[in-house]
């Protein structure tokens, strides 16, 4: 099992519209939502568990990051990683800093 995790940067997580995000992705898959408060910061993650990460990422990417309207909302405030439960592999699929090198599935 692998997990694609969309993490909202703490400085934006309080204002981030969770309902709008969930409405967008619900037709693809409902995520587990982690909202953890630590030292005055809110860490917000949407976790999508799957046996087939490549097609799931393709669908999420199209719905979120390639959508002309919504990409301007989510791209500058998020990081997307894909990690496996069985090993230490962690792939960076999106980063708010476009100069960061990305991995592919």
Secondary structure, DSSP 8 states (H G I E B T S, - for coil): -EEEEEEE-HHHHTTS-HHHHHHHHTTT---EEEEEEETTEEEEEEEEEES-HHHHHHHHIIIIISSTTTHHHHGGGEEEEEEESSSS-EEEEEESSTTS-----
